[in-house]
Amino acid sequence: MKCWIDLDAQVQRHIDRGLQLRGISRKQFALFLYSSNYYRVSGYGRCFYEPGTEMYKTGTSAELLMDIYDHDRAIRNMVLEGIGVVEPTLRSRVAYHVAHVLGGDDGYLRKDFYLPSTAEPDALDVKARHRWNAEVRNRDKVLASFQELRNRNEIFIQHHIKNGDPIPFWAIIEVVSFGTFSRFLRALRDKSLLGPVTKSLNLEDERKFVQAVQNLAFFRNIAAHHGRIWNRRLDGHVTLPQLALSVKREYLSPKTPAAALTLLAGLVDQIEGDNSFSTTLLDLVHDSDEYARGCYRPIL
């Protein structure tokens, strides 16, 4: 079992692993750890270790570690700024076109509105059954989320409940999480409903739209929970539509922070009608060679 250690011991542990304080005092570095959490900072520190060891590369300084940490915080803030443009725009456009089909009804609660579109496959068809089960789980999570939202205290939700009216889609979509919104898009049986939104964003097809939202929902959660973006290999592939490729600065591997950042930059530019966001965000990424390397070629 790991034991609690005080700030001075935390500083010493970094020093014992080869970190050089140089112009940073023990007190300054201790305050940095006190404000940033030893465990969180260690994730950044490991990116400076000699491969296969618990020791910092020779010459690694506390100033470099603190600068990278602060740089990542600035990028996270810009990610949340960009999500603040993209998320409400996507909700609004999807709500407009889905509600055009559903009207003021709560047809979004019908199971047949969602995948799977086929009967339960034969048990011997392992691949089809796996896909079918995944679609059922996703649908059921979406429906459960919509049902739970009926208990939310938002005035506009309770207004419909008290009047005995169905909650229209354009209202319920305002209170779902971005993750549930992404699940909803994946669960939709008729993806052609998303065609007008896809076209408005200048994306190639509905599949790329759904994948982009899924990527951004995951990336948004990292930023919103103050997670490390720098030097983080992503689990899934980031979709790279043309609008992302048009603003890229260099080759983009689809499992990197750089790919997710460029996707976000391209979408914000498309929505706002200029390239100011992508320029500011990607300039900030490339402002430090060390930071850019960790975004384009992550090691953890």
C-alpha positions as CSV (number, residue, x, y, z in Angstrom):
1,M,0.0,0.0,0.0
2,K,1.3,3.5,-0.9
3,C,1.8,5.8,2.0
4,W,1.0,9.5,2.1
5,I,4.0,11.8,1.9
6,D,4.3,15.5,2.6
7,L,5.2,18.2,0.1
8,D,8.8,18.3,1.0
9,A,9.1,14.5,0.4
10,Q,7.2,14.8,-2.9
11,V,9.8,17.4,-4.1
12,Q,12.6,15.2,-2.9
13,R,11.2,12.2,-4.8
14,H,11.3,14.2,-8.1
15,I,14.9,15.3,-7.2
16,D,15.9,11.7,-6.4
17,R,14.6,10.7,-9.9
18,G,16.9,13.2,-11.5
19,L,14.8,16.3,-11.9
20,Q,17.0,19.5,-11.7
21,L,15.4,22.4,-9.8
22,R,18.0,24.9,-11.1
23,G,16.3,28.4,-10.8
24,I,13.2,27.0,-9.2
25,S,13.3,26.9,-5.4
26,R,12.1,23.9,-3.4
27,K,9.3,26.1,-2.1
28,Q,8.2,27.1,-5.6
29,F,8.1,23.5,-6.8
30,A,6.3,22.4,-3.6
31,L,3.7,25.0,-4.2
32,F,3.3,23.8,-7.8
33,L,2.8,20.3,-6.6
34,Y,0.4,21.5,-3.9
35,S,-1.7,23.3,-6.5
36,S,-1.5,20.7,-9.2
37,N,-1.5,17.3,-7.4
38,Y,1.6,15.1,-7.2
39,Y,-0.2,12.3,-9.1
40,R,-1.3,14.5,-11.9
41,V,2.2,16.1,-12.3
42,S,3.7,12.6,-12.3
43,G,1.9,11.8,-15.5
44,Y,3.7,14.7,-17.2
45,G,7.0,13.8,-15.5
46,R,6.9,10.3,-16.9
47,C,7.1,11.7,-20.4
48,F,10.6,12.9,-19.5
49,Y,11.8,9.6,-18.1
50,E,14.5,7.5,-19.8
51,P,12.7,4.7,-21.5
52,G,12.1,1.7,-19.2
53,T,13.2,3.6,-16.1
54,E,11.8,5.7,-13.3
55,M,14.5,8.3,-13.8
56,Y,14.3,11.7,-15.6
57,K,16.5,12.1,-18.7
58,T,19.7,14.0,-17.9
59,G,19.1,17.7,-17.9
60,T,15.3,17.7,-17.3
61,S,14.5,20.8,-15.3
62,A,11.6,21.7,-13.1
63,E,11.0,24.8,-15.2
64,L,10.5,22.6,-18.3
65,L,8.1,20.3,-16.5
66,M,6.1,23.3,-15.1
67,D,6.1,25.1,-18.5
68,I,4.7,22.0,-20.3
69,Y,2.0,21.6,-17.6
70,D,1.0,25.3,-18.0
71,H,1.0,25.0,-21.8
72,D,-1.3,22.0,-21.6
73,R,-3.7,23.9,-19.3
74,A,-3.8,26.7,-21.9
75,I,-4.6,24.2,-24.6
76,R,-7.3,22.6,-22.5
77,N,-8.9,26.0,-22.0
78,M,-8.9,26.5,-25.8
79,V,-10.4,23.1,-26.3
80,L,-13.3,24.0,-24.0
81,E,-13.7,27.3,-25.8
82,G,-14.0,25.5,-29.1
83,I,-16.4,22.9,-27.7
84,G,-18.4,25.9,-26.5
85,V,-18.9,26.8,-30.1
86,V,-19.4,23.4,-31.6
87,E,-21.6,21.6,-29.0
88,P,-24.6,24.0,-28.9
89,T,-24.4,24.5,-32.7
90,L,-24.6,20.7,-33.3
91,R,-27.4,20.3,-30.7
92,S,-29.4,23.1,-32.3
93,R,-29.1,21.9,-35.9
94,V,-29.8,18.2,-35.0
95,A,-32.8,19.2,-32.9
96,Y,-34.2,21.3,-35.7
97,H,-34.1,18.5,-38.3
98,V,-35.1,15.6,-36.0
99,A,-38.0,17.6,-34.5
100,H,-39.1,18.4,-38.0
101,V,-39.8,14.6,-38.4
102,L,-41.1,14.0,-34.8
103,G,-43.0,17.3,-34.3
104,G,-43.8,18.1,-30.7
105,D,-44.2,14.4,-29.9
106,D,-41.8,12.2,-27.8
107,G,-41.2,9.7,-30.6
108,Y,-37.6,9.7,-29.6
109,L,-38.6,7.4,-26.8
110,R,-39.8,4.7,-29.3
111,K,-37.4,1.7,-29.6
112,D,-38.0,1.5,-33.3
113,F,-36.5,4.9,-33.8
114,Y,-33.1,3.4,-33.1
115,L,-30.9,0.6,-34.2
116,P,-30.8,-2.4,-34.4
117,S,-32.9,-2.5,-37.6
118,T,-33.0,-6.3,-37.7
119,A,-34.3,-9.1,-35.6
120,E,-31.9,-10.8,-33.2
121,P,-29.4,-12.7,-35.4
122,D,-28.6,-16.4,-35.1
123,A,-26.3,-17.3,-32.3
124,L,-23.9,-18.9,-34.7
125,D,-23.3,-15.6,-36.5
126,V,-20.9,-14.3,-33.9
127,K,-20.0,-11.1,-35.7
128,A,-23.5,-10.1,-36.4
129,R,-24.7,-11.0,-32.9
130,H,-21.9,-8.9,-31.4
131,R,-22.9,-5.9,-33.5
132,W,-26.6,-6.4,-32.7
133,N,-25.9,-6.6,-28.9
134,A,-23.8,-3.5,-29.0
135,E,-26.6,-1.6,-30.8
136,V,-29.1,-2.8,-28.3
137,R,-26.9,-1.7,-25.4
138,N,-26.4,1.7,-26.9
139,R,-30.1,2.2,-27.7
140,D,-31.1,1.2,-24.1
141,K,-28.6,3.6,-22.6
142,V,-29.9,6.5,-24.7
143,L,-33.6,5.7,-23.8
144,A,-32.6,5.3,-20.1
145,S,-30.9,8.7,-20.2
146,F,-34.0,10.4,-21.8
147,Q,-36.3,8.8,-19.2
148,E,-34.0,10.0,-16.3
149,L,-34.1,13.6,-17.7
150,R,-37.8,13.8,-17.0
151,N,-36.9,14.2,-13.4
152,R,-34.6,17.2,-14.0
153,N,-35.7,20.5,-12.3
154,E,-35.2,22.7,-15.3
155,I,-38.4,24.9,-15.6
156,F,-38.9,24.1,-19.3
157,I,-38.8,20.4,-18.6
158,Q,-41.1,20.4,-15.6
159,H,-43.5,22.7,-17.5
160,H,-44.3,19.9,-20.0
161,I,-44.5,17.3,-17.2
162,K,-46.9,19.3,-15.1
163,N,-49.1,19.9,-18.1
164,G,-49.1,16.2,-19.0
165,D,-47.5,17.0,-22.3
166,P,-44.7,15.0,-24.0
167,I,-41.3,16.7,-23.8
168,P,-40.5,17.7,-27.4
169,F,-37.1,16.7,-28.8
170,W,-35.9,20.3,-29.1
171,A,-36.3,20.6,-25.3
172,I,-34.9,17.3,-24.1
173,I,-31.8,17.6,-26.3
174,E,-30.8,20.8,-24.3
175,V,-30.3,18.8,-21.1
176,V,-28.6,15.6,-22.3
177,S,-24.9,15.2,-21.8
178,F,-22.6,15.6,-24.8
179,G,-21.9,11.9,-24.4
180,T,-25.6,11.0,-24.6
181,F,-26.0,13.3,-27.6
182,S,-23.2,11.3,-29.3
183,R,-24.8,8.0,-28.3
184,F,-28.1,9.2,-29.7
185,L,-26.5,10.0,-33.1
186,R,-24.9,6.5,-33.2
187,A,-28.2,4.9,-32.2
188,L,-30.4,6.6,-34.8
189,R,-31.8,4.0,-37.3
190,D,-32.3,6.5,-40.1
191,K,-29.0,8.4,-40.4
192,S,-30.4,10.4,-43.3
193,L,-32.1,12.6,-40.7
194,L,-28.5,14.0,-40.1
195,G,-28.0,14.7,-43.8
196,P,-28.9,18.5,-43.6
197,V,-26.6,19.0,-40.6
198,T,-23.8,17.1,-42.3
199,K,-24.2,19.3,-45.4
200,S,-24.3,22.5,-43.3
201,L,-20.9,21.6,-41.8
202,N,-19.4,20.7,-45.1
203,L,-18.7,17.1,-44.0
204,E,-18.4,14.3,-46.5
205,D,-21.2,12.1,-45.1
206,E,-23.3,11.3,-42.1
207,R,-20.8,8.6,-40.9
208,K,-18.0,11.2,-40.6
209,F,-20.4,13.5,-38.8
210,V,-21.3,10.8,-36.2
211,Q,-17.6,9.9,-35.8
212,A,-16.6,13.5,-35.3
213,V,-19.1,14.0,-32.6
214,Q,-18.0,10.8,-30.8
215,N,-14.3,12.0,-31.0
216,L,-15.2,15.4,-29.7
217,A,-17.3,14.1,-26.8
218,F,-14.4,12.0,-25.6
219,F,-11.9,14.8,-26.1
220,R,-14.2,17.3,-24.3
221,N,-14.3,15.0,-21.3
222,I,-10.6,14.9,-21.0
223,A,-10.4,18.7,-21.1
224,A,-13.4,19.2,-18.8
225,H,-11.9,17.0,-16.1
226,H,-8.5,18.7,-16.4
227,G,-6.9,15.6,-17.9
228,R,-3.5,15.5,-19.7
229,I,-3.8,16.2,-23.4
230,W,-0.1,16.4,-24.2
231,N,1.7,13.1,-24.9
232,R,-1.5,11.1,-24.6
233,R,-2.2,8.3,-27.1
234,L,-5.9,8.1,-27.8
235,D,-7.7,4.7,-27.7
236,G,-9.8,5.2,-30.8
237,H,-9.2,6.7,-34.3
238,V,-10.0,10.3,-34.8
239,T,-12.0,10.9,-38.0
240,L,-10.2,13.4,-40.3
241,P,-12.7,15.0,-42.7
242,Q,-11.5,17.4,-45.3
243,L,-12.2,20.4,-43.1
244,A,-9.6,19.1,-40.6
245,L,-7.1,18.2,-43.3
246,S,-7.4,21.8,-44.7
247,V,-6.1,23.3,-41.5
248,K,-3.5,20.7,-40.5
249,R,0.1,21.8,-40.0
250,E,1.8,18.4,-40.5
251,Y,1.1,14.7,-40.8
252,L,-1.7,13.6,-38.5
253,S,-1.8,10.1,-37.0
254,P,-5.5,9.3,-36.2
255,K,-4.8,8.3,-32.5
256,T,-3.0,11.5,-31.4
257,P,-4.0,14.7,-29.6
258,A,-3.0,16.6,-32.7
259,A,-5.6,14.8,-34.8
260,A,-8.4,15.7,-32.2
261,L,-7.2,19.3,-31.9
262,T,-7.1,19.7,-35.7
263,L,-10.6,18.2,-36.0
264,L,-11.9,20.7,-33.4
265,A,-10.1,23.6,-35.1
266,G,-11.6,22.7,-38.5
267,L,-15.1,22.4,-37.2
268,V,-15.0,25.7,-35.3
269,D,-13.6,27.5,-38.3
270,Q,-16.4,26.0,-40.5
271,I,-19.1,27.1,-38.0
272,E,-17.7,30.6,-37.4
273,G,-16.8,31.2,-41.1
274,D,-13.1,32.2,-40.6
275,N,-9.8,30.6,-39.6
276,S,-9.1,32.6,-36.4
277,F,-9.7,29.7,-34.0
278,S,-7.6,27.2,-35.9
279,T,-4.8,29.7,-36.3
280,T,-4.8,30.6,-32.6
281,L,-5.1,27.0,-31.4
282,L,-2.5,25.5,-33.7
283,D,-0.1,28.4,-33.2
284,L,-0.3,27.7,-29.5
285,V,0.4,24.0,-30.0
286,H,3.5,24.8,-32.2
287,D,4.7,27.5,-29.9
288,S,6.8,24.9,-28.1
289,D,8.7,22.2,-30.0
290,E,8.5,20.0,-27.0
291,Y,4.8,20.4,-26.7
292,A,4.1,19.9,-30.4
293,R,6.1,16.6,-30.3
294,G,4.0,15.4,-27.5
295,C,0.8,16.1,-29.5
296,Y,1.9,14.7,-32.8
297,R,4.0,11.8,-31.5
298,P,2.7,10.9,-28.0
299,I,4.5,8.2,-26.0
300,L,2.1,7.4,-23.2
